[in-house]
């Protein structure tokens, strides 16, 4: 990547651009993953406890729970938690695969969060090259030389095909697959005002902020669900422990 950038810009600018791109590609690194894995681990632990009580504890207490609805509740809650974990795991795999950008499938690249991610990467590359006052042909040639995920490669190929057909810059960018329409709108406005680089920078800052907020919302939601699951577990355990005493009182 450094070699490709050094053909059209100085070392300091190239290094700063690579640092920005690395930060975008590294958005799915330790911190966000650990933030999401914490509530997920709590949910998995609670589900394991439900399994333990349903498979080991309740059978030993069948005499005390005769006619009680607790075993039915336990199975219902266990099923709900199993479905929740399966859905979260599937969503996590789709998100991870989509962010990596190596699998060109609409199921992985369809969510807006992932489209914004790849559009942000492309926007930084385009802005950095436009600031060097390159022609459209030279800019696309430079983009072709940059390494990146398969999504990025496909986007550049589609853009070059449209450019060879005589398309405008809006058409060129709009032809890129899995592109954020907001990015196209920013470029269109930039062309009308003569401030494409400024509008691309605004798009980058806005998209980074939106991505961070979305991660925080997911973490808050999962954390709330995980803490709620602990409360449900506590209530059920209390009911299980209370069952023998209720039976003795009834006698």
C-alpha positions as CSV (number, residue, x, y, z in Angstrom):
1,X,0.0,0.0,0.0
2,X,2.8,2.4,0.8
3,X,4.5,1.8,-2.5
4,X,1.3,2.5,-4.4
5,X,0.7,5.7,-2.5
6,X,4.3,6.9,-2.9
7,X,3.8,7.0,-6.7
8,X,1.4,9.9,-6.3
9,X,2.1,11.5,-3.0
10,X,4.8,12.3,-0.5
11,X,5.8,10.0,2.4
12,X,4.1,11.9,5.2
13,X,0.8,12.1,3.3
14,X,1.0,8.4,2.4
15,X,1.7,7.4,6.0
16,X,-1.2,9.5,7.3
17,X,-3.5,7.9,4.7
18,X,-2.4,4.4,5.6
19,X,-2.9,5.1,9.3
20,X,-6.5,6.3,8.6
21,X,-7.2,3.2,6.5
22,X,-5.7,0.9,9.1
23,X,-7.9,2.5,11.7
24,X,-11.0,1.9,9.6
25,X,-10.1,-1.7,8.8
26,X,-9.2,-2.3,12.5
27,X,-12.6,-1.2,13.7
28,X,-13.5,-4.8,14.5
29,X,-10.4,-5.3,16.7
30,X,-10.2,-6.0,20.4
31,X,-12.2,-3.2,22.0
32,X,-15.5,-3.5,20.2
33,X,-15.3,-7.3,20.2
34,X,-14.6,-7.4,23.9
35,X,-17.5,-5.0,24.5
36,X,-19.9,-7.2,22.7
37,X,-18.5,-10.5,24.0
38,X,-19.0,-9.5,27.6
39,X,-22.9,-9.5,27.5
40,X,-22.8,-12.5,25.1
41,X,-20.7,-14.5,27.6
42,X,-23.2,-13.7,30.3
43,X,-26.1,-14.9,28.1
44,X,-24.1,-18.1,27.3
45,X,-23.4,-18.6,31.0
46,X,-27.1,-18.2,32.0
47,X,-28.1,-20.6,29.3
48,X,-25.6,-23.1,30.6
49,X,-27.1,-22.7,34.1
50,X,-30.6,-23.3,32.6
51,X,-29.3,-26.5,31.0
52,X,-27.8,-27.7,34.2
53,X,-30.9,-27.1,36.3
54,X,-33.2,-28.6,33.6
55,X,-31.0,-31.7,33.0
56,X,-29.6,-32.4,36.4
57,X,-31.5,-30.6,39.2
58,X,-35.1,-30.8,38.2
59,X,-35.1,-34.6,37.5
60,X,-33.9,-35.2,41.1
61,X,-36.7,-33.0,42.4
62,X,-39.5,-34.6,40.3
63,X,-41.4,-35.7,43.5
64,X,-41.4,-32.1,44.8
65,X,-42.4,-30.6,41.5
66,X,-45.3,-32.9,40.7
67,X,-48.1,-30.8,39.2
68,X,-45.9,-27.7,39.3
69,X,-45.5,-25.5,36.2
70,X,-41.8,-24.8,37.0
71,X,-40.4,-27.6,34.6
72,X,-42.5,-26.2,31.8
73,X,-41.4,-22.7,32.5
74,X,-37.8,-23.9,32.6
75,X,-38.1,-25.6,29.2
76,X,-39.8,-22.5,27.7
77,X,-37.1,-20.1,29.0
78,X,-34.3,-22.5,27.9
79,X,-35.8,-22.6,24.3
80,X,-36.1,-18.9,24.2
81,X,-32.5,-18.4,25.3
82,X,-31.3,-21.0,22.8
83,X,-33.0,-19.2,20.0
84,X,-31.5,-15.9,21.2
85,X,-28.0,-17.3,21.3
86,X,-28.4,-18.9,17.8
87,X,-29.6,-15.6,16.4
88,X,-26.8,-13.6,18.0
89,X,-24.2,-16.0,16.8
90,X,-25.6,-16.0,13.3
91,X,-25.7,-12.1,13.3
92,X,-22.2,-12.0,14.6
93,X,-20.9,-14.3,11.9
94,X,-22.6,-12.3,9.2
95,X,-21.2,-9.0,10.6
96,X,-17.7,-10.4,11.0
97,X,-17.7,-11.8,7.4
98,X,-19.2,-8.7,6.0
99,X,-16.7,-6.4,7.6
100,X,-13.8,-8.5,6.5
101,X,-15.1,-8.0,2.9
102,X,-13.7,-11.2,1.5
103,X,-17.0,-13.0,0.8
104,X,-19.0,-11.2,-2.0
105,X,-22.5,-12.2,-1.0
106,X,-25.5,-9.9,-0.6
107,X,-26.4,-11.6,2.7
108,X,-23.1,-10.5,4.3
109,X,-22.8,-7.1,2.5
110,X,-26.5,-6.0,2.6
111,X,-26.7,-4.4,6.1
112,X,-26.2,-0.6,6.2
113,X,-23.5,-0.8,8.8
114,X,-21.3,-3.0,6.6
115,X,-22.0,-0.9,3.5
116,X,-21.0,2.2,5.4
117,X,-17.9,0.5,6.5
118,X,-16.6,-0.3,3.0
119,X,-17.8,3.0,1.6
120,X,-15.8,4.8,4.3
121,X,-12.7,2.9,3.3
122,X,-13.3,3.8,-0.4
123,X,-14.0,7.4,0.5
124,X,-10.7,7.9,2.3
125,X,-8.8,6.4,-0.6
126,X,-10.6,8.7,-3.1
127,X,-10.2,11.8,-1.0
128,X,-6.5,11.2,-0.4
129,X,-5.9,10.8,-4.2
130,X,-8.1,13.7,-5.2
131,X,-6.1,16.0,-2.9
132,X,-3.1,15.2,-5.1
133,X,-5.0,16.8,-8.0
134,X,-5.0,13.6,-10.1
135,X,-7.0,13.1,-13.2
136,X,-9.9,10.6,-13.1
137,X,-7.9,8.1,-15.1
138,X,-4.8,8.4,-12.9
139,X,-6.9,8.2,-9.7
140,X,-8.6,5.0,-10.8
141,X,-5.2,3.6,-11.8
142,X,-3.8,4.4,-8.4
143,X,-6.9,2.7,-6.8
144,X,-6.3,-0.4,-8.8
145,X,-2.8,-0.7,-7.3
146,X,-4.0,-0.5,-3.7
147,X,-4.4,-3.8,-1.8
148,X,-7.7,-4.3,0.0
149,X,-10.5,-6.8,0.6
150,X,-12.4,-8.3,-2.3
151,X,-15.2,-5.8,-1.8
152,X,-12.8,-2.9,-2.5
153,X,-11.3,-4.6,-5.6
154,X,-14.8,-5.2,-7.0
155,X,-15.8,-1.6,-6.3
156,X,-12.7,-0.2,-8.2
157,X,-13.3,-2.5,-11.1
158,X,-16.9,-1.4,-11.5
159,X,-15.9,2.2,-11.2
160,X,-13.2,1.9,-13.9
161,X,-15.7,0.1,-16.3
162,X,-18.1,3.0,-15.9
163,X,-15.3,5.6,-16.4
164,X,-14.3,3.9,-19.7
165,X,-17.9,4.2,-20.8
166,X,-17.7,7.9,-20.3
167,X,-19.8,8.1,-17.1
168,X,-19.7,11.1,-14.8
169,X,-18.1,11.0,-11.4
170,X,-21.5,10.4,-9.7
171,X,-22.2,7.6,-12.1
172,X,-18.7,6.2,-11.6
173,X,-19.1,6.1,-7.8
174,X,-22.7,5.0,-8.0
175,X,-21.7,2.0,-10.1
176,X,-19.6,0.6,-7.2
177,X,-21.3,-2.3,-5.6
178,X,-22.3,-2.2,-1.9
179,X,-21.9,1.6,-1.8
180,X,-23.5,3.8,0.7
181,X,-25.9,6.1,-1.2
182,X,-25.1,8.9,1.3
183,X,-21.5,8.9,-0.1
184,X,-22.7,9.3,-3.6
185,X,-24.9,12.2,-2.5
186,X,-21.9,13.9,-0.8
187,X,-19.8,13.5,-4.0
188,X,-22.7,14.9,-6.1
189,X,-23.0,17.9,-3.7
190,X,-19.2,18.4,-3.7
191,X,-19.1,18.5,-7.5
192,X,-21.8,21.1,-7.6
193,X,-20.0,23.3,-5.0
194,X,-16.5,22.5,-6.1
195,X,-15.6,21.1,-2.7
196,X,-15.5,17.3,-3.2
197,X,-12.6,16.7,-0.8
198,X,-14.4,18.8,2.0
199,X,-17.6,16.9,1.5
200,X,-15.8,13.5,1.5
201,X,-14.1,14.5,4.8
202,X,-17.5,15.4,6.3
203,X,-18.8,12.0,5.1
204,X,-15.9,10.3,6.8
205,X,-16.4,12.1,10.2
206,X,-20.2,11.5,10.1
207,X,-19.9,7.8,9.2
208,X,-17.2,7.2,11.9
209,X,-19.5,8.8,14.4
210,X,-22.5,6.8,13.3
211,X,-20.6,3.5,13.4
212,X,-19.4,4.2,16.9
213,X,-22.9,5.0,18.1
214,X,-24.3,1.9,16.5
215,X,-21.7,-0.3,18.3
216,X,-22.6,1.4,21.6
217,X,-26.3,0.9,21.0
218,X,-25.7,-2.8,20.4
219,X,-23.6,-3.1,23.5
220,X,-26.1,-1.4,25.7
221,X,-29.0,-3.5,24.3
222,X,-27.1,-6.8,24.8
223,X,-25.9,-5.7,28.3
224,X,-29.5,-5.0,29.3
225,X,-30.7,-8.3,28.0
226,X,-27.9,-10.2,29.7
227,X,-28.5,-8.5,33.1
228,X,-32.2,-9.3,32.6
229,X,-31.4,-12.9,32.0
230,X,-29.5,-13.1,35.2
231,X,-32.6,-11.8,37.0
232,X,-34.8,-14.5,35.3
233,X,-32.3,-17.1,36.4
234,X,-32.3,-15.9,40.0
235,X,-36.1,-16.1,40.1
236,X,-36.2,-19.6,38.6
237,X,-33.5,-20.9,41.0
238,X,-35.4,-19.4,43.9
239,X,-38.5,-21.2,42.8
240,X,-36.6,-24.5,42.5
241,X,-35.2,-24.1,46.0
242,X,-38.6,-23.2,47.3
243,X,-40.4,-26.2,45.9
244,X,-39.4,-28.7,48.7
245,X,-40.5,-26.2,51.4
246,X,-43.9,-25.6,49.7
247,X,-44.4,-29.4,49.6
248,X,-43.6,-29.8,53.3
249,X,-45.9,-26.9,54.2
250,X,-48.7,-28.6,52.2
251,X,-48.2,-31.8,54.1
